[in-house]
Amino acid sequence: MIEVKNVNKNFGGKQVLSEASLTVADGSVFGLVGINGAGKSTLLRLIAGVLKPDGGSVEIGGENVFENEKVKRRVFFLQDDPYFTPNLTGEAQAEFYKTFYNFDDKIFRRYAEIFKLDMKKPLRNFSKGMKRQTFVSLALACKPDYLLLDEAFDGLDPLARLEFKRGLIELQEGGSSVMIASHSLRELEDICDSFALLDDRSVKSYGNIGNELARLSKFQLAFKHGIGREDFPFECLHYEKTGRVIRLVARGDKDEIRAAIEKLEPIILDEIPMDFEDLFIYEAGERGYLK
């Protein structure tokens, strides 16, 4: 289990994270979301033990991560732009990882074949997508207990993304936890079971995606008579009126919300499905972070 407890981090006097806390359960695929500059990459580096928190603690399995080689052997951090030396090949990078991880050559070769990569060629000759495919193959082959991914899907074409997701699911089924920071919320919704919203230097909300979506309802309504926001006896996260047509997002028990709307005698009552992107937009908008 990953536990981030009241973590603070500053760079050059600028506070990037303030009292950030979250828990990632073992066997979870966890999505870390937030607007640009929210601190997602910094938080991943703290969890990976690359950075030391200025306050609070980051623990994996009950042990501090920073400068803890035993714990770090259980973690693989794939950053947005992985560093490699000019003449490095995929095979050479694999040999390097074998000294630290329980590296699986069969998995590495399988993904090299799937992605049609020549691992004997220098990575400098690869396109951005091919470089990303190479490091994805390496990450999956390392079979870490905790895989941390920063903008995991950047540079991957649709087929490569699909194969990568399959690999992540296989990793999870083997007992590993995956934590993904990404702007591609629809990609995360396919595979993540939990999430955290990071903004204003802290974790504002986190939990199970399915449970959180179950608490939100989105409707398109129309009434013969005048109806205003104050007429709805429940919490509205979003309210928009154009003529007689009202679009709203409400939080609470779906049946109770629908029953309350029906009492107002709408001539149109359409419920619109919610997705993870909606959840992020309305949670962030409610707190004023998208203004």
C-alpha positions, 0 to 999 in steps of 0.5 A: 500500500502507498501512503502519502501523509501530509506531504509538503514540497517546495522548490526555490521557495515556491510551494508545490505541494501542501499537506497532500495525503492519499492512500493507494490500495494494493492491486489498484489501478489509480488515476492521478488527475489535475490541471497543468502545474497541479503537482502530479509529476512532483507527487509521483517523484516523491512516491518513487523516492526520487525526491525527499518531502520537506514535510510529512511522509511517503511510505510503501508497505509501511516503510519510508521510500526515500533512500530505501533501496529495498523499497525502491526495488519494488517500484518502477517510475516511468517519467514523461520523458525518460533519460537515456544515453545517446548510444543506448539500445533497448537491449542495453537498457534491459540489461541495466534493469536486470541488475535491479529488478526481477526482469522477465525477458519473455515479456520484454521480447513479446512487447518488442514483437507486438510494437515491432521494435528493433531493440538492437538499434540506438534509441536516439534513432527512434521516434517519440512513440517508439521510445515510449513503446520501448520504455513501456515494454521495459516497465512491464517486463520489470514486473514491479509491485508498484508501477508509477506512470507519468503521462503514460499514453503520450506518443502511443498510437491507438493500437499501442495504447490498447496493448499497453492497457492489456499489459497493465491489466495483466500486471494488476491481475498479478497483484501489482498496483499501478498509479497513472498521472495523465491528462487523458481522462477517457483513457484512465476511465477504461482501466482505473478503479480509483482516482485522486484530484490534485490541485491548489497544491493538495489532494482535494478528493480521492476515492473509487471512480464507480462510487463517485460517479454513482453519487452524481446525476446529469439531467436535461430538463424542460418545464411549462412554467418558470423554474429556477435553480432555487426550486431544486431541493438538492445540491446542484454542482452545475446549473445551466438554463437556455430558454426553457431547457435546463441542464444540471448535475446533482450530487446525492441519491439518484432515485431521490433526485429523480423523484424531486424533479418529477414533483416539479412536473417536467415536460422533458426529463432526460438523464445523461450518462456521466463519465470520468471526465465529467467527474473531474470537470464538475469536482474541479469546477465546484471548488473553483479550480477551473475558473 
